[in-house]
Amino acid sequence: MRYIVLIIITFVLSACSEEQQNKFSRLGVSWMEGDYRVSFYEGEHKKSWTVLDSKVTSESQKGYYYFWVKENGKKKYVQVPIERTIIEEI
């Protein structure tokens, strides 16, 4: 039974266009939507951002969290390594 399912999945994916295959590959990306405090630690250094009514996206294969924050009235894109980052819901 597993082999039949595997064959069907392989057939369906091979029949998809490149764009459809890219959409399937993006399913591994996850996000959390809401209000969060994201803190990055490296040794004694700590940097924190507050993400309000937005989302923090993670892609574990690449090893990063990424998100947008407002600093000094400007939107700023931030990307931090997953292994040295803590996310707290506020």
C-alpha positions as CSV (number, residue, x, y, z in Angstrom):
1,M,0.0,0.0,0.0
2,R,2.9,2.4,0.8
3,Y,4.4,1.8,-2.5
4,I,1.2,2.6,-4.4
5,V,0.9,5.9,-2.5
6,L,4.5,6.7,-3.2
7,I,4.1,6.0,-6.9
8,I,1.0,8.2,-7.0
9,I,2.7,11.1,-5.3
10,T,5.7,10.8,-7.6
11,F,3.4,10.8,-10.6
12,V,1.5,13.8,-9.4
13,L,4.6,15.8,-8.7
14,S,6.2,14.9,-12.0
15,A,3.1,16.1,-13.8
16,C,3.2,19.5,-12.0
17,S,4.7,22.6,-13.5
18,E,7.9,24.1,-12.0
19,E,5.8,26.8,-10.3
20,Q,3.5,24.2,-8.7
21,Q,6.6,22.3,-7.5
22,N,7.9,25.4,-5.9
23,K,4.6,25.9,-4.0
24,F,4.9,22.4,-2.7
25,S,8.5,23.0,-1.5
26,R,7.4,26.2,0.4
27,L,5.0,24.1,2.5
28,G,8.1,23.5,4.8
29,V,8.0,27.1,5.7
30,S,6.1,27.9,8.9
31,W,5.1,31.1,10.6
32,M,3.6,32.4,13.8
33,E,1.2,35.3,13.5
34,G,0.5,37.7,16.4
35,D,2.6,39.7,18.9
36,Y,6.1,38.4,19.8
37,R,9.4,39.4,21.4
38,V,12.3,38.0,19.4
39,S,15.6,37.9,21.2
40,F,18.9,37.0,19.6
41,Y,21.8,35.9,21.8
42,E,25.5,35.6,20.9
43,G,27.8,35.3,23.9
44,E,27.2,38.4,26.1
45,H,25.4,40.2,23.3
46,K,21.6,40.3,23.3
47,K,19.4,42.1,20.7
48,S,15.6,42.1,21.0
49,W,12.8,43.2,18.7
50,T,9.1,43.5,19.2
51,V,6.9,42.1,16.4
52,L,3.4,43.5,16.7
53,D,0.4,42.1,14.8
54,S,2.7,40.5,12.2
55,K,4.4,37.2,11.7
56,V,7.7,35.5,12.4
57,T,8.6,33.1,9.6
58,S,10.9,30.1,10.0
59,E,12.5,27.9,7.5
60,S,14.3,25.2,9.4
61,Q,16.2,23.9,6.3
62,K,17.9,27.3,6.0
63,G,18.2,27.7,9.8
64,Y,16.7,31.2,10.1
65,Y,13.8,33.2,11.5
66,Y,12.8,36.2,9.5
67,F,10.4,39.0,10.2
68,W,9.7,42.8,9.7
69,V,9.8,45.3,12.6
70,K,9.4,49.0,12.8
71,E,12.4,50.9,14.2
72,N,12.5,54.7,14.2
73,G,9.4,54.9,12.0
74,K,10.9,52.7,9.3
75,K,10.2,49.1,8.4
76,K,13.2,46.9,8.8
77,Y,13.7,43.3,7.6
78,V,15.5,41.1,10.2
79,Q,16.9,37.6,9.8
80,V,18.4,35.7,12.7
81,P,19.7,32.1,13.2
82,I,17.2,29.8,14.8
83,E,19.7,28.1,17.1
84,R,20.5,31.4,19.0
85,T,17.1,32.9,19.0
86,I,14.2,32.8,21.5
87,I,10.7,33.8,20.6
88,E,8.2,34.8,23.4
89,E,4.5,35.5,22.8
90,I,3.5,38.8,24.4
